[in-house]
Amino acid sequence: MTSTVPGTPESVFTYGAPQLKFGSGASDEIGYDLSRYGVRRVLVITDPGVAATGHPQRVAEQMAQFGIEARVYDGVHVEPTDVSLVAAIDEARASGPWDAFVAVGGGSSIDTAKAINLLTTNPGELMDYVNLPVGKGQAPPEPLKPLIAVPTTTGTGAESTTICVMDVLSLKVKTGISHARLRPTLAVIDPDLTRSQPSGVTAASGMDILCHALESYTARWYTTYEHKTPEQRVPYCGSNPISDMWSEKALSLLAGSFRTAVRNGDDVQARSDMAIAATFAGMGFGNAGVHIPHANAYPIAGQVKDFHPKDYPAGEAMVPHGMSVALTAPEAFRFTFEASPERHVRAAELLAPGADRPSDLAEFLPTVLADLMRDIDIPNGVGAVGFDEGDIPDLVDGAMKQQRLLATCPRAVTEDDLAGIFRRSMALW
């Protein structure tokens, strides 16, 4: 899958996943689930929009019957920043100690809960743990408390991953914290909670599911890395037989549910399929890794100008994470095609069963992606969210800072390569 030939090839891959509870009504059992951990004080973490649905308060109230005191923190910032995470951590420290945490919401709430859990159980400050070169990249020395993740959106897969993503405002860059100890203890997937997710959010967050599956499926094969010692092993170990299984299943589920869920949010089966596809894709990329589309997404989101997406909070400019990932994905997969043609073709066939193969197979997956993006009203490229060719150097600089992600790409990626991908992604159709 790659031209890289390691001197001493890796022979080991790792796999991790949370415990999982899936199905309609699963969120009604969280009090019981927490009681099994012997906890007495629990902080429920959510954002104002999800709090308004009543779901977080309902989850908190059910804990009393098991002798658990629960409090709701609803100050999560949609698309977390270092500033919003520090504020949440400070609040949790001041009101603690807490025996466990429950995140009810999208990836923003789950990632904020991961940061709170990390910094209320370990010494130091946020930037000590943020990935190099933006932060110090330290590993947490102490174990974390139980964290139950309850997604209300179908997209991030944060309920099954080891990653916490944030914008560092002073640097205008998106980065994150990555460590196995951040993975939630239990993921509770209740499709009923996703039915209030509006069309625009379903489309953007669904593209995150799709790119998680595609990027992990086309990532470097794990044996193409240099052999690591046990303490060097990281959650992103390259594509492998287990991550492939999750990614392929996620793509098949999306093929039959994505367009339907965007157009008809009350379709129970489509919502259910999207919810489990998000978790499956998270189980794939949370172990294999992602590459160019996600690396490019960080500066697109971090350097946003004045774009206001449909169905997101109107008060501030943003490019939602899943949307920012999608905008360069067709061109990214044109670039990676030569490393593993058969995988790119297989991915296209899973996502668009019955589609005719083009004469140039390198165009198959990009064409399928662009057709889907048009159908669900994703903006037509980077230019459609406010950037122009004069912004490319800064976008490339931001993407090149994501070496943890770019190292997973099946081809070596240079600044010129990324500049070409951004340039060709200004308009996709």
Summary of the structure (lengths in Angstrom):
residues: 429
radius of gyration: 20.2
end to end distance: 28.6
largest distance: 64.5
contacts: 1650
relative contact order: 0.13
helix: 52%
strand: 11%
